[in-house]
């Protein structure tokens, strides 16, 4: 059986399918050790769920480093595959791809809504 390419999986994701991107080897060696830890932990956030920047900081053992976590996420070279859109601020949606307002943040909101809607209409996706 032929394995999908990352591009095919991204298309499947945007068609509303739950896609597991964890099997892709991603080159993040050009990032700092801290940024790599943030992105590696971000890959573990399940489809349809969100965590806060503060929670992500705690998960990597850097309590109080919420802003640094946000900065690391802004360096994500593989948005969608590394689901940085699932990290939100404690008070609102937070930023996406280095921006805190505008079209990219609207796109983040739409992805979160899509995941939430998919989970609510198809209980099998919760597994």
C-alpha positions as CSV (number, residue, x, y, z in Angstrom):
1,X,0.0,0.0,0.0
2,X,1.4,3.4,-1.0
3,X,2.0,5.9,1.8
4,X,0.6,9.4,1.4
5,X,3.0,12.3,0.8
6,X,2.9,15.2,3.3
7,X,1.1,17.2,0.7
8,X,-1.6,14.6,0.3
9,X,-2.0,14.4,4.1
10,X,-2.3,18.2,4.4
11,X,-5.1,18.1,1.7
12,X,-6.8,15.3,3.7
13,X,-6.5,17.4,6.9
14,X,-8.1,20.4,5.2
15,X,-10.9,18.2,3.9
16,X,-11.8,17.5,7.5
17,X,-10.0,14.2,8.1
18,X,-8.0,13.6,11.2
19,X,-4.4,13.1,10.0
20,X,-1.5,11.8,12.1
21,X,1.5,13.8,11.1
22,X,3.8,12.3,13.8
23,X,5.3,9.8,11.3
24,X,7.1,12.5,9.3
25,X,10.7,13.1,10.1
26,X,11.2,16.8,10.2
27,X,14.5,18.7,10.1
28,X,14.5,21.3,12.8
29,X,18.3,21.1,13.5
30,X,18.8,24.7,12.5
31,X,16.7,25.8,15.5
32,X,17.9,26.3,19.1
33,X,17.6,23.5,21.6
34,X,14.8,25.4,23.3
35,X,12.9,25.9,20.0
36,X,13.3,22.2,19.2
37,X,11.9,21.2,22.6
38,X,8.9,23.5,22.1
39,X,8.2,22.1,18.6
40,X,8.7,18.5,19.6
41,X,6.3,18.9,22.5
42,X,3.8,20.7,20.3
43,X,3.7,17.6,18.0
44,X,2.1,15.7,20.9
45,X,-1.0,17.9,21.2
46,X,-3.9,15.8,20.0
47,X,-6.2,16.7,17.1
48,X,-9.1,19.0,18.3
49,X,-7.4,19.9,21.6
50,X,-5.6,23.1,22.7
51,X,-3.2,24.0,25.4
52,X,-1.9,27.4,26.5
53,X,1.6,28.8,26.0
54,X,2.0,28.6,29.8
55,X,1.0,24.9,29.8
56,X,3.5,24.2,27.0
57,X,6.2,26.0,28.9
58,X,5.5,23.8,31.9
59,X,5.5,20.6,29.8
60,X,9.1,21.3,28.7
61,X,10.2,22.3,32.2
62,X,10.4,26.0,31.6
63,X,7.6,27.4,33.8
64,X,7.2,31.1,33.3
65,X,8.5,31.0,29.7
66,X,5.2,31.6,27.9
67,X,6.5,34.4,25.8
68,X,9.6,32.4,24.8
69,X,7.4,29.5,23.9
70,X,5.3,31.9,21.7
71,X,8.5,33.1,20.0
72,X,9.7,29.5,19.4
73,X,6.3,28.6,17.9
74,X,6.7,31.6,15.5
75,X,9.8,29.9,14.1
76,X,7.9,26.7,13.3
77,X,9.0,25.8,9.8
78,X,6.2,23.2,9.4
79,X,2.9,24.7,10.4
80,X,0.0,22.2,10.3
81,X,2.5,19.2,10.5
82,X,3.7,20.7,13.8
83,X,0.3,21.9,15.1
84,X,1.3,25.2,16.6
85,X,-2.3,26.4,15.9
86,X,-3.3,24.2,18.9
87,X,-1.4,26.5,21.3
88,X,-3.4,29.4,22.5
89,X,-3.1,32.2,25.1
90,X,-4.9,32.1,28.4
91,X,-7.1,35.0,27.4
92,X,-7.6,34.5,23.6
93,X,-6.5,32.6,20.6
94,X,-2.9,33.9,20.5
95,X,-0.8,34.3,17.4
96,X,0.0,32.2,14.4
97,X,3.1,32.1,12.2
98,X,4.6,35.1,13.9
99,X,1.5,37.3,13.7
100,X,-0.9,38.3,16.5
101,X,-3.7,39.6,14.3
102,X,-4.8,39.5,10.8
103,X,-5.3,36.8,8.2
104,X,-2.9,34.3,9.8
105,X,-4.7,34.4,13.1
106,X,-8.1,34.1,11.3
107,X,-6.7,31.0,9.6
108,X,-5.6,29.6,13.0
109,X,-9.2,30.2,14.3
110,X,-10.7,28.4,11.3
111,X,-8.4,25.4,11.7
112,X,-9.4,25.1,15.4
113,X,-13.1,25.4,14.5
114,X,-12.7,22.8,11.8
115,X,-11.1,20.3,14.2
116,X,-13.7,21.0,16.8
117,X,-16.5,20.6,14.3
118,X,-15.1,17.4,13.0
119,X,-14.8,15.9,16.5
120,X,-18.4,16.9,17.3
121,X,-19.8,15.4,14.1
122,X,-17.7,12.2,14.0
123,X,-17.1,10.6,17.4
124,X,-14.7,8.1,15.8
125,X,-12.2,11.0,15.4
126,X,-11.9,11.3,19.2
127,X,-9.7,8.1,19.4
